[in-house]
Structure formats: structure tokens, C-alpha cells
């Protein structure tokens, strides 16, 4: 196998696996377990035929084995099969990584060793990562940014031939958040709920099947603030205060902070009149996504944006208990929205 110099992408790893190209060692690590599980599950299900797995597939957990034992397992030869598979789950509990280094220097080509290290990455001072990059695959699974969640929703449904509009994808992303395992589970339920021949998802379908209101949700709240629509913003905030699960501060505050932080950056864009140019400057997925910032530039001055960012930070601290006094979370959020809009 050609020498690998750096961490690779999920798509490139899956492309090789679907083509039947297996590396001798995979280190799968990072904060987002979804992609780690996707790669590990594919290897588990496809690297061996079903009748070969009893004798050639070993699954262990990091807390139950030592690195030396994992190395010994990897050195075994397959029985009546082209290869064997050794999977180490929860490898963050594995100790004495240096005991694996001798094996990594010269791994068996008939073994596929999969190390799944979740909730973080392997200590950068350990040699095993750069050593593995030379002979196998190192994949780092990072958490999705909020702005990347709607494209994920769209891409996931597209593989089943289902389209979804921008508002609907944002509603789902806002409601579920960055837990991709939960996200895909909800999307599976959503697509299976579609009527025969139905190939598009609308806000009404999201409201019916995922339980988020098409009119009273963080997407519409953000839209009201972007457009400085006082009546709409107050109506939605009143609904949130009566239905905290629909849009609590831990959902709304990060969204508002992200928007106004990007809006502050937008003031320095060389072209403030073109949505495609603005999207490129802000690193957004499309011109459509940049239109809110062009609107924000018209509705909020740079000084006001700085004040809003400061107020959001203050509100966040208060909701977490710092200088909160007798105010409720609802009181603080209503005060924040009033400050932004006036």
C-alpha cells in the first residue's frame, strides 16, 4: 500500500472499502462516533463472508485487553479465509500503546486491525499514529459544525432519492443537533413515513413526523431577528416561553452568537452586494445561505452587532448561573431579544 502522510476523509475511506481495498491497520478516532461506527460496521460486515467470521473475526474492548494482547491477536493467521479481522472497540481505555508499535512496524497483510478510539484522539506524543499513517489508515472523525448539519440532512436523504427544502433541513438540524446517530435514526423514520411516490420533505412533513412546529422553531426565530421583524420575534419567543422544549436558550443562543459573529466578519468582506461572493468569503455552502448576512448588513450597524455579541455572552453567563439573580431563563431570553431588536 502506498505510504499515507495524513489523516484521510470519510468518503475516501469508504470508497476504498467498497472497492474491496482493505488496509492492514485502521485507527478511527475523534469526537463524532457516527463516522467511526460507519467504517467499523462496514469492515465487520464486508471484509469476511458470513461463514468465515466465526474463526476469523475478533471483537474486543479496550478495557478488557492490553495492547500486547491486541498485537498477539493481529499476528494470528486466518483460518480457511483470505484475511482475519480484529476490532478493538472503546480503544480510549487501552493502555500501553507502545506495545503495539512493534506490530505496526511490520503488520500482517492478512490481518485487518481496526482500532476505534471515541470521544477524543490518541495522545499526539505517541508514535502509533504517524507509524500507522505510513502503512494503513488514520481517520479523525470531527463533530459537525452547526452550519454543516443541514447539508448533511440533505445529502443523507438524497441517497434515497428524497429531496428536502432549505427550511425543512434547518428545522431538523436545529431540533436534533449534532448527534448524527440520532439524526440518521430520525431521518430514517421520516423517509419511511413518506407516502408511496412521495419524494420530497416539506416543513409540514417535518412538523408532523419529527414534532417541531413549522411556524415556531429556532429557524423562524433567527429569520425574524435577521429581518428585524419585532412582532414575529416576540410571538415566537412567547411560544418558546410557554413551550421550552420547542426552543430553549441552549438551542437559540449558539445560533444567535454564530449568526452575529459571522455578521461582524461580513462587514470586512470586499463585496457586500453579491450573495455568492459573500458565501465564499464566509465559507458558507451557497449564495442562499449568505442572503441572511446581506440582510443583516442592512438591518444592523457594526456597532450594534458588537453590542449584541456582548449581550449574548452576558445572557449565556447569566443562564449558566453567573449574576442571574431572580430572573428566569425566559426573562433573560426576552430581554435579549428586546435588546437585539431595539
N, C-alpha and C positions, 0 to 999 in steps of 0.2 A: 504493500500500500504506500502511496506517495506520502511524503512527510507532511504533516499538518502543523501549521505555525500558530494558529489562534483558534479561539472558540468559533463554532460554526452556527448556522441558523437552523431553526426547526425544520424549515422547508427542505433545506439541503440534506439534512439527516434522513428525513422521511423519503426523499427522492431516491437516495441510495438504498435504503431498506426495501422499498417497493421494487427496486430493480434487482433485489437479491444480493446486494453487496453488503456484507457484514464485516465490521472491523473487529479485531480481537479484543479490544477494550473500549468501553463507553463509560465516561464519567458524566453523569447527568446531575447538575446541581443548580441551586438557586431558590429564590423566594416563591416562584409560581409553580406549584405542584402539578398543574394540569398538563403542561408540555412534557414534564418528566414522566408522568404516568402514560401519556400517549406513546412515547417512544418505547418505554419499557414494556407496555402491553403488546405493542406490535411485535417486538422481538420475541416475547413469550409465546405469542400465538402463531408466528410465521417462520421462525428460524428452524423449527423442528416440525416434522409431521406428528400427528397426534399419537401414533403408535410408538414414536421414538422418545417421547417425553418422560416416561416412567423411569428410564435408566439414564437419561442424558440431560435432564433439566433439574437444576438445584436452586431452590429459593431459600435464602436465609435472611435474618435480620441483624443489623449491626450490633445490637445489644447482646446478641446470643453467640457471637463468634469473635475470634481475634483476626487481625489482618493476616497473620501467619496461616491460620486455618483456611481463609479465603484463597490465599496463594496456593495451598496444597490442593484445594478443590479445582482451581483453574488448571493445575498441572496434570490432572487426570486426562486420559484419552477417552474419546467417545466409544460407546458400545453399539456396534451394528448401525452406525449413523455417520454422516459426514462431519458433524460437529456436536459439541455439547454446549449448553448454556448455563452459566452461573449468574444468578441475580442476587445482589445484596441490596435489600430494602432498608430504609431508615439508616443509611450509612453514616449519618451525622453522629451516631452513637459508637461508631467503630473507633478503636484506639490503636495506637502504634502503627500509623500508616507506613512508616519506613519499612515495615516487614513485608510490604507489597512491592517495594521498589525493585528488588532483585527480579521478581517475576516480570514487572513491566519492562525491564531492560530487554528481555527476550521472551515475549509471550508466545504461547502456542497458537498457531494459526487455526487449529481445530477447536479452539475454545472461544466462546463469545462471553466475555465477562462484563456484566452490567452493574455499575455502582450508582445507586440512587441516593443522592445527598440532598435532602429537602431543607427548607427553612434557612437557607444561607449557602455560602460557598465554602469550599475547603480552604483552610488556612494557607494564604499565599506563600508562607515561608516553607511549606512542604514541597518536596521535589516531584511528588507524584503527578501533579497537574502538568507541568511542562514536559515531563517524561512521557506522559500519555499522549500529549499533542503530537509527539513525534511518531507514534505507532498506531494511534487509534483516534477516538473522537472525544472531544471535551465540549459539552453543551451547557451553556449557562441560561437558565430559564428565569427571565426577569418579569416582575409584575407589570401588567399593562397600565399605562397612564390613562387617566380618565378620558382624554381625547381619543385614545386608541380603541376604546370599548365599542362605540357604535360601528366602526369599520369591521371589528371582529364579529359583531352580531350579523352584519350584512354578509360577510364572507361565509360564515357558518351556514346561514340559510341558503345562500346561493348554490352551495354544493348539492343541495336537494332540489334545485330548480325553483326556489322560492325567493321572491323579491320583497323588499321592505322599504318604506319611505324613511326619510331622514328623521322626522319627528318620532315615528314609532321606534326606531333603533335607539334614539336618545332616551326615550321613555324607559325602555327596557334596561339600558345601561345605568340610568340614574337609579332605578328601582332596585336592581340586583347588585350593582357594584362590581368590584374587580375579582370576585371569586369565580373563576372561569369554569370550575367544575359545576357549581350551582347554575351558572349562566347557561351552559350547554344542556343541562338537565331541563331547565325551564324552556329553552328553545326547542328541545325535542318534544316536550309536552305541547308546545304551541303549534308546531308543524303537524303533529298528529291530530290536533283538534280541528285543523282546516277541513272544510267540506271537500268532497270529491271534485276535482277540477279547479279548486281554489289555489292560486299560485302566488298570491300577494298578501302581505300583512299590513293592516291599517291600524291607526290608533284605536278604533272601535274594537278590533280583534284583540289588541293588547289589553285594553281595559277589561274585556270580558274574560280572558283566559289567564292573565297574569295578575290582575287585581289592582292595577294602577289607573287612576282616573285620567281620561284623555284631556280634561279641562283643568284639573287641579293637580299638578305634578311639578317637580323641580324644573323640567324643561320649560313649561309655560311661565313659571315664576321668573326664570332667567330671561325669557323673552320679554316679559313685562318690564323688567328692570332695564334691559338693553334699550327698549323703546321709550323708556321713562313714562310708562303708562301707569299713572298713580292709582286709578280706580281698579284696574285689573290686578295689580300687585297687591293692593290692600285686600281685595276679595279673596285672592289665593292664600294670602297669609292668614286671614281669618279662618279659612277652611283648614289650613295646617294646624292652627292652634286648637281647633276642635277635633282634628284627626292627626295626632302627632306622627303616626306611622306612615302617613302619606308624604311627609316632607319635613323631617326633623332637622335640627341645626347641623348634625354631623353629616348630613347629605348636602344641605344648602350652602353652608359656609365654605367648604372646599371649592364648590362650583363658583361661587361669587369671587372668592380670592383668586382662583385661576383666571377667571374672565378679566377682572380688573388689573391683575398683574400683566396679562398679555396686552390689555388695552394700553397700559403705560408704555410697554415696548413698542406698540403700534405707532405711538407719537413720533418715533425715531425712524420710521420706515421711509425710504426715499420716494415711494409712490403711494400716496394715501387715497388715490381715487380709483384704483384698479383692484378688483377683488382677487384676481389670480396672482397679481404681484404681491398683494398683502398676504395671501395664503402662503406663498413661497417664503416670504420674509419671516412669518410667524411659525413656519413648519407645520402648517395645517394640511389636511388631506385634500381640500378642494376650495375653489372660489366660494362655493356656497357657505362653507364654514367660516370664511373671512368676512362675510357680509355683516355679521353682528358687530364686528370691530369697526367697520366703516360707519355703521350707525352709531356706535358708541362714541366715535370721534366727534360726531356732530352733536351728540346729546350731553357729553361730559367734558369739561375742561381738564387740562393736565393737572392743575392744582386740585380740582375736586377729586380726581382719581387718586391722587396721593393721600388726600384726607380719607377717602373711602377705604383704601387699603389699610390705613392706620386704624380706622374704626372697626374693620372686620377682625383685625388682630386683637383689638381690645375686647370685642364681643366674644371671640373664641376663648380668650383667657378667663373672662367672667363666667362663661358657661362651664368651664372646667373648674370653677370654684374660686378663682382669684379675684377678690374685690367684688364679689357678686352681690353681697348684701341680701336684701329680702326679695329682690327681683326674681321672677320665674324665667325659665328659658323662653317662653312665649313673649314675655315682656321685653326681654333683651333683643329678640329677633324682630319684633315690631318696631322697636326703637331704631335698630339698624336699618331696616327698610325705609323708615321715615327719613333718616339721615341721608341715605343714598339718593332718594328721590327729591329732596328739597334742598 
